[in-house]
Amino acid sequence: MGKIANVRWIMLVLFIGGVTLNYITRNTLGVLAPELKQLLNISTQEYSWIVAAFQFAYTIFQPICGWVLDHIGLKVGFMFFAGTWALVCLLHPLATSWLSLAVMRFFMGATEAAATPANVKFLTEWFPKKERGVAAGWSGVGFSLGAMLAPPLVIAIHLNYGWQAAFIVPGIMGILWVVLWKIYYNHPSLKANLSMQEKAFILDEETLKDQETQVKLGFIESIRAIATTKKFYGIALPAFLAEPSWQTFSFFVPLYLATERGMNLKEIAMFAWLPFLAADFGSAASGYLARWYAKHFNFNRNNAAIWSSISGACFKVPLAMVPFVDSPYVAIALISLGAFGHQMISAVLGVLIMENFEPNKVASVNGWRGFSAWTSGFLFTLIIGAIVPKSGYTLIFVAMGSFDIIGAMFMLWFIYDRSKKMIA
């Protein structure tokens, strides 16, 4: 087999495709919710339980999925999880009640939870430390790209072929992606069409040294090792404070635009996707900004990533002004700035895990980071439900504009490298 240049970037495109499908399949239900509530006679409360089943499973299974990926490897582990969530998506048309749909969403949440820990596992395997910041920014694009593509794709399939097809087609796309992953993905040390030059670049001396010290840990051992590491809290606490805004963008912004800004469905369809587009740009920009900090301020990779995250936190401050502007279009622009900043932070948190933890722990650590994030997202959803009917969205947006500045302080306290060592 002939050698191919830049295989690591081709593998990144393959991985982004899987993450994009992950988000398309999970968002299909939300897009079809109004019709499914009528067809299956589902009340609003029952629908909230369906959503909660996914959120609960996604939260508790992220650490488990991370440990599995660390223990059995990314190729087999991610293939299993992706194949299962695609199959569950295919089975959604068989649902006859809110309960059967909730069961399916639980299993989808449990398996789609693998995407977050798989992200850092993939980057650790395929990119040397000097490139991981930029690669992490681009891999993060898949998470918001799927959310951006889901509404038009699902609606188009539904209008032409029915609601069942809107689940079946993404499920089939997921199965096809699993086949591609099975055929083309492998660890760079085993990749047949990888040139010796690129293999040597990926598996540089620093990376090989990390891999040589790998020891597979049991699940309880892994928890103990992570929980007793101070640096973990410099990642988990900022993740806890950052996630509420992303859950709000995903589940409440369209409702906010309708109820508080008077937008009709056509206007919402025209503008509600803009925050996710901004999020794509924020994710891609995070790695390049970290490089800029490293070059101009002589920061090491760890500190450059932290300052990139702090910059993202600053972009989220304008969220606090959303309730106080008159124009709905200015409000959307401010929300988009917040989404840009959020994905900067999200991408950087993955980089910080790769910088501060051994390769045999990165998926597990990212799983616990995801557990922390989704726990706060779930709790913030309950807070929105309690506050908004009585007081509106003002406190919600002010909180989202403030949380990440506090998160930045935790980064500086727990994980900032105060030595003078420069790592290029």
PALO-899837 format. One record per residue (C-alpha): residue in one letter; residue number from 1; x, y, z. Coordinates in Angstrom, 1 decimal. Example, Ala and Ser with C-alpha at 12.3 -4.5 7.8 and 13.67 -1.06 7.14 Angstrom:
2
+------+------+--------+--------+--------+
| resn | resi |      x |      y |      z |
+------+------+--------+--------+--------+
|    A |    1 |   12.3 |   -4.5 |    7.8 |
|    S |    2 |   13.7 |   -1.1 |    7.1 |
+------+------+--------+--------+--------+
***
This chain:
424
+------+------+--------+--------+--------+
| resn | resi |      x |      y |      z |
+------+------+--------+--------+--------+
|    M |    1 |    0.0 |    0.0 |    0.0 |
|    G |    2 |    1.4 |    3.4 |   -1.0 |
|    K |    3 |    2.2 |    6.0 |    1.6 |
|    I |    4 |   -0.1 |    9.0 |    2.1 |
|    A |    5 |    1.0 |   12.5 |    3.3 |
|    N |    6 |   -0.7 |   14.1 |    6.3 |
|    V |    7 |   -2.6 |   10.9 |    7.4 |
|    R |    8 |   -3.1 |   12.4 |   10.8 |
|    W |    9 |   -5.3 |   15.1 |    9.4 |
|    I |   10 |   -7.3 |   12.6 |    7.3 |
|    M |   11 |   -7.9 |   10.6 |   10.5 |
|    L |   12 |   -9.1 |   13.8 |   12.1 |
|    V |   13 |  -11.6 |   14.3 |    9.4 |
|    L |   14 |  -12.8 |   10.8 |    9.9 |
|    F |   15 |  -13.2 |   11.4 |   13.6 |
|    I |   16 |  -15.0 |   14.7 |   13.1 |
|    G |   17 |  -17.4 |   12.9 |   10.9 |
|    G |   18 |  -18.3 |   10.5 |   13.7 |
|    V |   19 |  -18.8 |   13.2 |   16.2 |
|    T |   20 |  -20.9 |   15.2 |   13.8 |
|    L |   21 |  -23.2 |   12.2 |   13.3 |
|    N |   22 |  -23.3 |   11.8 |   17.1 |
|    Y |   23 |  -24.8 |   15.2 |   17.4 |
|    I |   24 |  -27.1 |   14.8 |   14.5 |
|    T |   25 |  -28.6 |   11.6 |   15.9 |
|    R |   26 |  -29.0 |   13.0 |   19.4 |
|    N |   27 |  -30.7 |   16.2 |   18.2 |
|    T |   28 |  -33.1 |   14.5 |   15.9 |
|    L |   29 |  -35.6 |   14.0 |   18.7 |
|    G |   30 |  -35.6 |   17.7 |   19.7 |
|    V |   31 |  -36.3 |   18.8 |   16.1 |
|    L |   32 |  -39.2 |   16.3 |   15.8 |
|    A |   33 |  -40.5 |   16.8 |   19.3 |
|    P |   34 |  -43.7 |   18.9 |   18.5 |
|    E |   35 |  -44.9 |   16.2 |   16.0 |
|    L |   36 |  -43.9 |   13.2 |   18.2 |
|    K |   37 |  -45.8 |   14.7 |   21.2 |
|    Q |   38 |  -49.0 |   14.7 |   19.1 |
|    L |   39 |  -48.4 |   11.3 |   17.4 |
|    L |   40 |  -47.5 |    9.4 |   20.5 |
|    N |   41 |  -49.8 |   11.5 |   22.8 |
|    I |   42 |  -46.9 |   12.6 |   25.0 |
|    S |   43 |  -47.4 |   15.4 |   27.5 |
|    T |   44 |  -44.9 |   18.1 |   28.2 |
|    Q |   45 |  -44.0 |   16.6 |   31.5 |
|    E |   46 |  -43.5 |   13.1 |   29.9 |
|    Y |   47 |  -41.3 |   14.7 |   27.2 |
|    S |   48 |  -39.2 |   16.3 |   29.9 |
|    W |   49 |  -38.7 |   12.8 |   31.4 |
|    I |   50 |  -37.6 |   11.5 |   27.9 |
|    V |   51 |  -35.0 |   14.3 |   27.7 |
|    A |   52 |  -33.9 |   13.7 |   31.3 |
|    A |   53 |  -33.4 |   10.0 |   30.5 |
|    F |   54 |  -30.8 |   11.0 |   27.9 |
|    Q |   55 |  -29.2 |   13.6 |   30.1 |
|    F |   56 |  -28.9 |   11.2 |   33.1 |
|    A |   57 |  -27.4 |    8.4 |   31.1 |
|    Y |   58 |  -25.0 |   10.8 |   29.3 |
|    T |   59 |  -23.8 |   12.2 |   32.6 |
|    I |   60 |  -23.2 |    9.0 |   34.5 |
|    F |   61 |  -21.7 |    7.0 |   31.5 |
|    Q |   62 |  -19.0 |    9.5 |   30.4 |
|    P |   63 |  -16.5 |    8.3 |   33.1 |
|    I |   64 |  -17.4 |    4.6 |   32.3 |
|    C |   65 |  -17.0 |    5.1 |   28.6 |
|    G |   66 |  -13.7 |    6.9 |   29.2 |
|    W |   67 |  -12.4 |    4.0 |   31.2 |
|    V |   68 |  -13.5 |    1.5 |   28.6 |
|    L |   69 |  -11.7 |    3.4 |   25.9 |
|    D |   70 |   -8.5 |    3.6 |   28.0 |
|    H |   71 |   -8.8 |   -0.1 |   28.8 |
|    I |   72 |   -9.6 |   -1.7 |   25.5 |
|    G |   73 |   -8.4 |    0.9 |   23.0 |
|    L |   74 |  -10.0 |    3.6 |   20.9 |
|    K |   75 |  -10.5 |    1.6 |   17.7 |
|    V |   76 |  -12.6 |   -1.2 |   19.2 |
|    G |   77 |  -14.2 |    0.8 |   22.0 |
|    F |   78 |  -15.4 |    3.7 |   19.8 |
|    M |   79 |  -16.6 |    1.4 |   17.1 |
|    F |   80 |  -18.7 |   -0.5 |   19.7 |
|    F |   81 |  -20.2 |    2.7 |   21.2 |
|    A |   82 |  -20.9 |    4.3 |   17.8 |
|    G |   83 |  -22.4 |    1.2 |   16.4 |
|    T |   84 |  -24.7 |    0.9 |   19.4 |
|    W |   85 |  -26.0 |    4.5 |   19.2 |
|    A |   86 |  -26.6 |    4.2 |   15.5 |
|    L |   87 |  -28.6 |    1.0 |   16.0 |
|    V |   88 |  -30.6 |    2.7 |   18.8 |
|    C |   89 |  -31.4 |    5.6 |   16.5 |
|    L |   90 |  -32.6 |    3.2 |   13.9 |
|    L |   91 |  -35.0 |    1.6 |   16.4 |
|    H |   92 |  -36.7 |    4.9 |   17.4 |
|    P |   93 |  -39.6 |    4.5 |   14.9 |
|    L |   94 |  -40.6 |    1.4 |   16.9 |
|    A |   95 |  -41.5 |    3.6 |   19.9 |
|    T |   96 |  -45.2 |    3.5 |   20.8 |
|    S |   97 |  -45.2 |    5.6 |   24.1 |
|    W |   98 |  -43.1 |    8.1 |   26.0 |
|    L |   99 |  -41.8 |    5.2 |   28.2 |
|    S |  100 |  -40.4 |    3.2 |   25.2 |
|    L |  101 |  -38.9 |    6.4 |   23.8 |
|    A |  102 |  -37.3 |    7.2 |   27.2 |
|    V |  103 |  -35.7 |    3.8 |   27.3 |
|    M |  104 |  -34.2 |    4.3 |   23.8 |
|    R |  105 |  -32.9 |    7.7 |   24.8 |
|    F |  106 |  -31.3 |    6.3 |   27.9 |
|    F |  107 |  -29.3 |    3.8 |   25.8 |
|    M |  108 |  -28.5 |    6.5 |   23.3 |
|    G |  109 |  -27.2 |    8.8 |   26.0 |
|    A |  110 |  -25.2 |    5.9 |   27.6 |
|    T |  111 |  -23.3 |    5.2 |   24.3 |
|    E |  112 |  -23.1 |    8.7 |   22.8 |
|    A |  113 |  -21.3 |    9.7 |   26.1 |
|    A |  114 |  -18.2 |    8.1 |   24.5 |
|    A |  115 |  -17.7 |   11.0 |   22.2 |
|    T |  116 |  -16.2 |   13.4 |   24.7 |
|    P |  117 |  -13.6 |   11.0 |   26.2 |
|    A |  118 |  -12.8 |    9.6 |   22.7 |
|    N |  119 |  -11.9 |   13.1 |   21.5 |
|    V |  120 |   -8.8 |   13.5 |   23.7 |
|    K |  121 |   -7.9 |    9.8 |   23.3 |
|    F |  122 |   -7.9 |   10.3 |   19.5 |
|    L |  123 |   -5.8 |   13.5 |   19.7 |
|    T |  124 |   -3.3 |   11.9 |   22.1 |
|    E |  125 |   -2.8 |    9.0 |   19.8 |
|    W |  126 |   -2.5 |   10.8 |   16.5 |
|    F |  127 |   -0.9 |   14.2 |   17.2 |
|    P |  128 |    2.3 |   15.2 |   18.9 |
|    K |  129 |    2.0 |   17.5 |   21.8 |
|    K |  130 |    3.1 |   20.5 |   19.7 |
|    E |  131 |    0.1 |   20.1 |   17.4 |
|    R |  132 |   -2.6 |   19.0 |   19.8 |
|    G |  133 |   -3.9 |   22.5 |   20.6 |
|    V |  134 |   -4.7 |   23.3 |   16.9 |
|    A |  135 |   -6.0 |   19.7 |   16.3 |
|    A |  136 |   -8.3 |   20.0 |   19.4 |
|    G |  137 |   -9.8 |   23.2 |   18.1 |
|    W |  138 |  -10.7 |   21.5 |   14.8 |
|    S |  139 |  -11.9 |   18.3 |   16.4 |
|    G |  140 |  -14.3 |   20.4 |   18.6 |
|    V |  141 |  -15.9 |   21.7 |   15.4 |
|    G |  142 |  -17.7 |   18.4 |   15.0 |
|    F |  143 |  -19.6 |   18.9 |   18.3 |
|    S |  144 |  -21.2 |   22.1 |   17.2 |
|    L |  145 |  -21.4 |   21.3 |   13.5 |
|    G |  146 |  -23.7 |   18.4 |   14.2 |
|    A |  147 |  -26.0 |   20.6 |   16.3 |
|    M |  148 |  -26.0 |   23.2 |   13.4 |
|    L |  149 |  -26.7 |   20.7 |   10.7 |
|    A |  150 |  -29.4 |   18.7 |   12.5 |
|    P |  151 |  -32.4 |   21.0 |   12.1 |
|    P |  152 |  -32.3 |   21.5 |    8.3 |
|    L |  153 |  -31.3 |   17.9 |    7.6 |
|    V |  154 |  -33.9 |   16.3 |    9.9 |
|    I |  155 |  -36.7 |   18.7 |    8.7 |
|    A |  156 |  -35.8 |   18.0 |    5.0 |
|    I |  157 |  -35.9 |   14.2 |    5.5 |
|    H |  158 |  -39.1 |   14.5 |    7.6 |
|    L |  159 |  -41.0 |   16.6 |    5.0 |
|    N |  160 |  -40.0 |   14.3 |    2.1 |
|    Y |  161 |  -40.1 |   10.8 |    3.7 |
|    G |  162 |  -41.8 |   11.0 |    7.1 |
|    W |  163 |  -40.7 |   11.2 |   10.7 |
|    Q |  164 |  -39.6 |    7.6 |   10.8 |
|    A |  165 |  -37.1 |    8.2 |    8.0 |
|    A |  166 |  -35.7 |   11.2 |   10.0 |
|    F |  167 |  -34.4 |    8.6 |   12.5 |
|    I |  168 |  -33.6 |    5.9 |   10.1 |
|    V |  169 |  -31.4 |    7.9 |    7.7 |
|    P |  170 |  -29.0 |    9.3 |   10.4 |
|    G |  171 |  -28.9 |    5.8 |   11.9 |
|    I |  172 |  -27.8 |    4.3 |    8.6 |
|    M |  173 |  -25.3 |    7.1 |    8.2 |
|    G |  174 |  -23.9 |    6.1 |   11.6 |
|    I |  175 |  -23.6 |    2.5 |   10.6 |
|    L |  176 |  -21.8 |    3.4 |    7.4 |
|    W |  177 |  -19.4 |    5.6 |    9.4 |
|    V |  178 |  -18.7 |    2.7 |   11.8 |
|    V |  179 |  -17.7 |    0.6 |    8.7 |
|    L |  180 |  -15.3 |    3.3 |    7.6 |
|    W |  181 |  -13.8 |    3.5 |   11.1 |
|    K |  182 |  -13.3 |   -0.2 |   11.2 |
|    I |  183 |  -11.5 |   -0.2 |    7.8 |
|    Y |  184 |   -9.4 |    2.9 |    8.1 |
|    Y |  185 |   -8.7 |    3.7 |   11.7 |
|    N |  186 |   -5.7 |    2.4 |   13.6 |
|    H |  187 |   -3.1 |    3.5 |   16.0 |
|    P |  188 |   -0.3 |    5.3 |   14.1 |
|    S |  189 |    2.2 |    2.7 |   15.2 |
|    L |  190 |    0.0 |    0.1 |   13.3 |
|    K |  191 |   -1.1 |    2.3 |   10.3 |
|    A |  192 |    0.1 |    0.7 |    7.1 |
|    N |  193 |    0.0 |    3.7 |    4.8 |
|    L |  194 |    1.7 |    6.1 |    7.3 |
|    S |  195 |    5.1 |    7.3 |    6.1 |
|    M |  196 |    8.1 |    6.8 |    8.4 |
|    Q |  197 |    8.6 |   10.6 |    8.5 |
|    E |  198 |    5.0 |   11.3 |    9.7 |
|    K |  199 |    5.1 |    8.4 |   12.1 |
|    A |  200 |    8.3 |    9.7 |   13.6 |
|    F |  201 |    6.7 |   13.2 |   13.8 |
|    I |  202 |    3.6 |   11.9 |   15.6 |
|    L |  203 |    5.5 |    9.5 |   17.9 |
|    D |  204 |    8.1 |   11.9 |   18.9 |
|    E |  205 |   10.5 |   11.3 |   21.8 |
|    E |  206 |    8.2 |   13.1 |   24.3 |
|    T |  207 |    5.1 |   11.1 |   23.1 |
|    L |  208 |    6.9 |    7.8 |   23.1 |
|    K |  209 |    8.2 |    8.4 |   26.6 |
|    D |  210 |    4.6 |    8.9 |   27.8 |
|    Q |  211 |    3.4 |    5.8 |   26.1 |
|    E |  212 |    6.2 |    3.6 |   27.4 |
|    T |  213 |    5.0 |    4.4 |   31.0 |
|    Q |  214 |    1.4 |    3.5 |   30.4 |
|    V |  215 |   -0.2 |    1.0 |   32.8 |
|    K |  216 |   -3.8 |    0.0 |   32.5 |
|    L |  217 |   -5.8 |    0.8 |   35.6 |
|    G |  218 |   -8.9 |   -0.8 |   37.0 |
|    F |  219 |  -12.0 |    1.4 |   37.2 |
|    I |  220 |  -11.7 |    2.1 |   41.0 |
|    E |  221 |   -7.9 |    2.6 |   40.7 |
|    S |  222 |   -8.5 |    5.1 |   37.9 |
|    I |  223 |  -11.1 |    7.0 |   40.0 |
|    R |  224 |   -8.7 |    7.2 |   42.9 |
|    A |  225 |   -5.8 |    8.3 |   40.8 |
|    I |  226 |   -7.8 |   11.1 |   39.2 |
|    A |  227 |   -9.6 |   12.3 |   42.3 |
|    T |  228 |   -6.3 |   12.7 |   44.2 |
|    T |  229 |   -4.7 |   14.8 |   41.5 |
|    K |  230 |   -5.0 |   18.5 |   42.2 |
|    K |  231 |   -4.8 |   19.5 |   38.6 |
|    F |  232 |   -8.0 |   17.6 |   37.8 |
|    Y |  233 |  -10.0 |   20.2 |   39.7 |
|    G |  234 |   -8.4 |   22.9 |   37.5 |
|    I |  235 |  -10.3 |   21.2 |   34.6 |
|    A |  236 |  -13.4 |   19.8 |   36.2 |
|    L |  237 |  -14.5 |   23.0 |   38.0 |
|    P |  238 |  -14.2 |   25.3 |   34.9 |
|    A |  239 |  -16.1 |   22.6 |   33.0 |
|    F |  240 |  -18.8 |   22.6 |   35.6 |
|    L |  241 |  -19.1 |   26.4 |   35.3 |
|    A |  242 |  -19.0 |   26.4 |   31.5 |
|    E |  243 |  -21.5 |   23.8 |   30.6 |
|    P |  244 |  -24.8 |   25.6 |   31.7 |
|    S |  245 |  -24.4 |   28.1 |   28.8 |
|    W |  246 |  -24.0 |   25.3 |   26.2 |
|    Q |  247 |  -27.1 |   23.5 |   27.5 |
|    T |  248 |  -29.0 |   26.8 |   27.4 |
|    F |  249 |  -27.9 |   27.4 |   23.8 |
|    S |  250 |  -29.1 |   23.9 |   22.8 |
|    F |  251 |  -32.4 |   23.7 |   24.6 |
|    F |  252 |  -33.7 |   27.2 |   25.5 |
|    V |  253 |  -32.4 |   29.8 |   23.0 |
|    P |  254 |  -35.2 |   29.1 |   20.4 |
|    L |  255 |  -37.8 |   29.2 |   23.2 |
|    Y |  256 |  -36.2 |   32.5 |   24.5 |
|    L |  257 |  -36.3 |   34.0 |   21.0 |
|    A |  258 |  -40.0 |   33.1 |   20.6 |
|    T |  259 |  -41.3 |   34.1 |   24.1 |
|    E |  260 |  -39.1 |   37.0 |   25.0 |
|    R |  261 |  -38.2 |   38.4 |   21.6 |
|    G |  262 |  -41.4 |   37.7 |   19.7 |
|    M |  263 |  -39.7 |   35.8 |   16.8 |
|    N |  264 |  -41.9 |   33.5 |   14.7 |
|    L |  265 |  -40.7 |   30.0 |   13.6 |
|    K |  266 |  -39.3 |   31.3 |   10.3 |
|    E |  267 |  -37.2 |   33.9 |   12.0 |
|    I |  268 |  -36.0 |   31.4 |   14.6 |
|    A |  269 |  -35.0 |   29.0 |   11.8 |
|    M |  270 |  -33.1 |   31.8 |   10.1 |
|    F |  271 |  -31.1 |   32.9 |   13.1 |
|    A |  272 |  -31.0 |   30.2 |   15.8 |
|    W |  273 |  -28.2 |   28.3 |   14.1 |
|    L |  274 |  -25.8 |   31.3 |   14.2 |
|    P |  275 |  -24.5 |   30.6 |   17.7 |
|    F |  276 |  -23.5 |   27.1 |   16.7 |
|    L |  277 |  -21.7 |   28.5 |   13.6 |
|    A |  278 |  -19.9 |   31.0 |   15.9 |
|    A |  279 |  -19.0 |   28.0 |   18.2 |
|    D |  280 |  -17.3 |   26.3 |   15.3 |
|    F |  281 |  -15.1 |   29.3 |   14.7 |
|    G |  282 |  -14.4 |   29.6 |   18.4 |
|    S |  283 |  -13.3 |   26.0 |   18.6 |
|    A |  284 |  -11.0 |   26.3 |   15.6 |
|    A |  285 |   -9.5 |   29.6 |   16.8 |
|    S |  286 |   -8.6 |   28.3 |   20.3 |
|    G |  287 |   -5.5 |   26.4 |   19.2 |
|    Y |  288 |   -4.2 |   29.2 |   17.0 |
|    L |  289 |   -4.7 |   31.7 |   19.8 |
|    A |  290 |   -2.8 |   29.4 |   22.2 |
|    R |  291 |    0.1 |   29.3 |   19.7 |
|    W |  292 |    0.0 |   33.1 |   19.5 |
|    Y |  293 |    0.3 |   33.4 |   23.3 |
|    A |  294 |    3.2 |   30.9 |   23.4 |
|    K |  295 |    5.0 |   32.8 |   20.6 |
|    H |  296 |    4.5 |   36.4 |   21.9 |
|    F |  297 |    4.6 |   35.8 |   25.7 |
|    N |  298 |    7.0 |   32.9 |   25.9 |
|    F |  299 |    4.4 |   30.7 |   27.6 |
|    N |  300 |    4.7 |   26.9 |   27.7 |
|    R |  301 |    1.9 |   24.9 |   26.1 |
|    N |  302 |   -0.1 |   24.5 |   29.4 |
|    N |  303 |   -0.1 |   28.2 |   30.2 |
|    A |  304 |   -0.8 |   29.3 |   26.6 |
|    A |  305 |   -3.8 |   27.0 |   26.6 |
|    I |  306 |   -5.0 |   28.5 |   29.9 |
|    W |  307 |   -4.8 |   32.0 |   28.5 |
|    S |  308 |   -6.7 |   30.9 |   25.4 |
|    S |  309 |   -9.4 |   29.7 |   27.7 |
|    I |  310 |   -9.4 |   33.0 |   29.7 |
|    S |  311 |   -9.9 |   34.8 |   26.4 |
|    G |  312 |  -12.9 |   32.5 |   25.8 |
|    A |  313 |  -14.3 |   33.4 |   29.2 |
|    C |  314 |  -14.0 |   37.1 |   28.2 |
|    F |  315 |  -16.1 |   36.4 |   25.1 |
|    K |  316 |  -18.8 |   35.0 |   27.3 |
|    V |  317 |  -19.1 |   38.1 |   29.4 |
|    P |  318 |  -21.4 |   39.8 |   26.8 |
|    L |  319 |  -24.0 |   37.1 |   27.6 |
|    A |  320 |  -24.8 |   39.2 |   30.7 |
|    M |  321 |  -26.0 |   42.0 |   28.5 |
|    V |  322 |  -28.5 |   40.0 |   26.4 |
|    P |  323 |  -31.6 |   40.8 |   28.5 |
|    F |  324 |  -30.8 |   44.6 |   28.4 |
|    V |  325 |  -30.6 |   45.2 |   24.7 |
|    D |  326 |  -33.7 |   46.1 |   22.7 |
|    S |  327 |  -32.9 |   44.5 |   19.3 |
|    P |  328 |  -33.4 |   40.7 |   19.0 |
|    Y |  329 |  -30.6 |   40.7 |   16.4 |
|    V |  330 |  -28.2 |   42.3 |   18.8 |
|    A |  331 |  -29.2 |   39.7 |   21.4 |
|    I |  332 |  -28.5 |   36.9 |   18.9 |
|    A |  333 |  -25.1 |   38.5 |   18.2 |
|    L |  334 |  -24.3 |   38.6 |   21.9 |
|    I |  335 |  -25.4 |   35.0 |   22.3 |
|    S |  336 |  -23.2 |   34.1 |   19.3 |
|    L |  337 |  -20.2 |   35.7 |   21.0 |
|    G |  338 |  -20.9 |   33.6 |   24.0 |
|    A |  339 |  -21.0 |   30.4 |   22.0 |
|    F |  340 |  -17.7 |   31.4 |   20.3 |
|    G |  341 |  -16.2 |   31.8 |   23.7 |
|    H |  342 |  -17.7 |   28.6 |   25.1 |
|    Q |  343 |  -16.2 |   26.4 |   22.4 |
|    M |  344 |  -12.8 |   28.0 |   22.9 |
|    I |  345 |  -13.0 |   26.9 |   26.6 |
|    S |  346 |  -14.3 |   23.5 |   25.7 |
|    A |  347 |  -11.5 |   22.8 |   23.2 |
|    V |  348 |   -8.8 |   24.1 |   25.6 |
|    L |  349 |  -10.0 |   21.9 |   28.5 |
|    G |  350 |   -9.2 |   18.8 |   26.3 |
|    V |  351 |   -5.8 |   20.2 |   25.6 |
|    L |  352 |   -5.1 |   20.7 |   29.3 |
|    I |  353 |   -6.0 |   17.1 |   30.0 |
|    M |  354 |   -3.5 |   15.9 |   27.3 |
|    E |  355 |   -0.9 |   18.2 |   28.8 |
|    N |  356 |   -1.3 |   17.2 |   32.4 |
|    F |  357 |   -2.3 |   13.5 |   32.3 |
|    E |  358 |   -0.7 |   10.3 |   31.0 |
|    P |  359 |   -2.1 |    8.8 |   27.8 |
|    N |  360 |   -3.6 |    5.8 |   29.7 |
|    K |  361 |   -5.7 |    8.3 |   31.7 |
|    V |  362 |   -6.8 |   10.9 |   29.2 |
|    A |  363 |  -10.1 |    9.3 |   28.2 |
|    S |  364 |  -11.0 |    8.6 |   31.8 |
|    V |  365 |  -10.2 |   12.1 |   32.9 |
|    N |  366 |  -12.2 |   13.6 |   30.1 |
|    G |  367 |  -15.1 |   11.3 |   31.0 |
|    W |  368 |  -15.0 |   12.7 |   34.6 |
|    R |  369 |  -14.7 |   16.2 |   33.2 |
|    G |  370 |  -17.8 |   15.5 |   31.1 |
|    F |  371 |  -19.6 |   14.1 |   34.2 |
|    S |  372 |  -18.9 |   17.4 |   36.0 |
|    A |  373 |  -20.1 |   19.4 |   33.0 |
|    W |  374 |  -23.3 |   17.5 |   32.4 |
|    T |  375 |  -24.2 |   17.5 |   36.1 |
|    S |  376 |  -24.1 |   21.3 |   36.1 |
|    G |  377 |  -26.0 |   21.4 |   32.8 |
|    F |  378 |  -28.7 |   19.2 |   34.3 |
|    L |  379 |  -29.0 |   21.3 |   37.5 |
|    F |  380 |  -29.0 |   24.5 |   35.5 |
|    T |  381 |  -31.9 |   23.2 |   33.4 |
|    L |  382 |  -33.9 |   22.7 |   36.6 |
|    I |  383 |  -32.9 |   26.2 |   37.8 |
|    I |  384 |  -34.1 |   27.7 |   34.5 |
|    G |  385 |  -37.4 |   25.9 |   34.9 |
|    A |  386 |  -37.8 |   27.3 |   38.4 |
|    I |  387 |  -36.7 |   30.9 |   37.7 |
|    V |  388 |  -37.8 |   31.8 |   34.2 |
|    P |  389 |  -41.6 |   31.5 |   34.8 |
|    K |  390 |  -41.4 |   33.9 |   37.7 |
|    S |  391 |  -38.5 |   36.3 |   36.8 |
|    G |  392 |  -37.7 |   35.8 |   33.2 |
|    Y |  393 |  -34.2 |   35.2 |   31.7 |
|    T |  394 |  -32.3 |   38.1 |   33.2 |
|    L |  395 |  -30.6 |   36.2 |   36.0 |
|    I |  396 |  -29.9 |   33.3 |   33.7 |
|    F |  397 |  -27.9 |   35.4 |   31.2 |
|    V |  398 |  -26.2 |   37.4 |   33.9 |
|    A |  399 |  -25.1 |   34.1 |   35.5 |
|    M |  400 |  -23.8 |   32.7 |   32.2 |
|    G |  401 |  -21.8 |   35.8 |   31.6 |
|    S |  402 |  -20.1 |   35.5 |   35.0 |
|    F |  403 |  -19.5 |   31.8 |   35.5 |
|    D |  404 |  -16.5 |   31.4 |   33.3 |
|    I |  405 |  -14.5 |   34.2 |   34.8 |
|    I |  406 |  -14.8 |   32.2 |   38.1 |
|    G |  407 |  -13.8 |   29.1 |   36.1 |
|    A |  408 |  -10.7 |   30.9 |   34.9 |
|    M |  409 |   -9.7 |   31.6 |   38.5 |
|    F |  410 |   -9.9 |   27.9 |   39.3 |
|    M |  411 |   -7.6 |   27.2 |   36.3 |
|    L |  412 |   -5.0 |   29.7 |   37.5 |
|    W |  413 |   -5.2 |   28.3 |   41.0 |
|    F |  414 |   -5.1 |   24.6 |   40.3 |
|    I |  415 |   -3.3 |   24.0 |   37.0 |
|    Y |  416 |   -1.3 |   27.1 |   36.0 |
|    D |  417 |    2.4 |   26.3 |   35.6 |
|    R |  418 |    4.4 |   28.8 |   37.7 |
|    S |  419 |    7.8 |   27.5 |   36.6 |
|    K |  420 |    9.7 |   29.4 |   33.9 |
|    K |  421 |   10.2 |   26.4 |   31.7 |
|    M |  422 |    9.3 |   27.0 |   28.1 |
|    I |  423 |    7.9 |   24.1 |   26.0 |
|    A |  424 |    7.8 |   24.9 |   22.3 |
+------+------+--------+--------+--------+
***
